[in-house]
């Protein structure tokens, strides 16, 4: 296995270009599993290649104070009907 002390740029480039043979790729993937620096480099390279896969998709819903008050009023009315 590749020592974390000797991360090789050539292997990262070879992996990204799909130029490693099967044994080299397996050895490198074993190393990446334990090496945060190499993992981040691979992640960032792939992210730069395919930015559309990494877009934030979370949606924020903005509710005004008057809408919150209306919701509270409706909830109170519903609670009173149940009680």
N, C-alpha and C positions, 0 to 999 in steps of 0.2 A: 504494500500500500504506500502511496505517496506520503512522505512526512509533511506535517503541517508547516514545518520550518522551511521547506523547499517547494513552495508553490511555483509551478512553472507556467509562465505566461503562454508559452508555445502550446501547452496542453489545453489551456482555456480556449485559445484561438482555434486549435484543432477540433475541439469539441463543438464550438459554435459553428464551425464550417463543415461539420460532419466528416472530418478527415481522419478520425481515430479508428483503428481496427477494433474489433469486439473486445479483446482483452484490455487494450488501452482504455477504452470507454468504460468498461466495468471498474477498472482500477481507479479511474478519474472520478466516477460517480461515487465510489466508496469514500474517496477523499473529500469530495464536495459535501457529503453528508456530515462530515465532522468539521469542515473548515468554513467558517462564517464568511471570511473574506472572499473566497472563491465562489461560494453560493451567491453572495450579493453581486459579484461581478457578472455571473451568468444571468441572474435575475434582471439586472439593469440592462444588460445587452439585449436580452429578449424583449424587455419592455420598450426599449428604444426602437427595435425592429417592428414591433406590433403594438403601437400605442393605443389603437382602437380597442384592444382587449383589456386594457387597464384603466379605462375611463371610470370615473366615479359614477355610480348609478343611484346613489341614495337621493331621495327626494325630501325636501323640507317643506312642511306644510305650515303656512303662516296663518295664524288665527288672531283676529283683532280682539281687543278687550271687550268690545260690545258683543261679539260672537261668543266669547267665553261666558259672559254674564247671561246671555240667552240660553246657552247650554246648561248652566247652573240652575237657572229658573225652571227649565223643562225637567231637569233631573229632580228638583225639589217637588214639583207638581206630581211627577210620577211616583215619588216616594210617599207623598201624602195620600194618593189614591190607594196605594197598597196597604198603608197603615190603617 
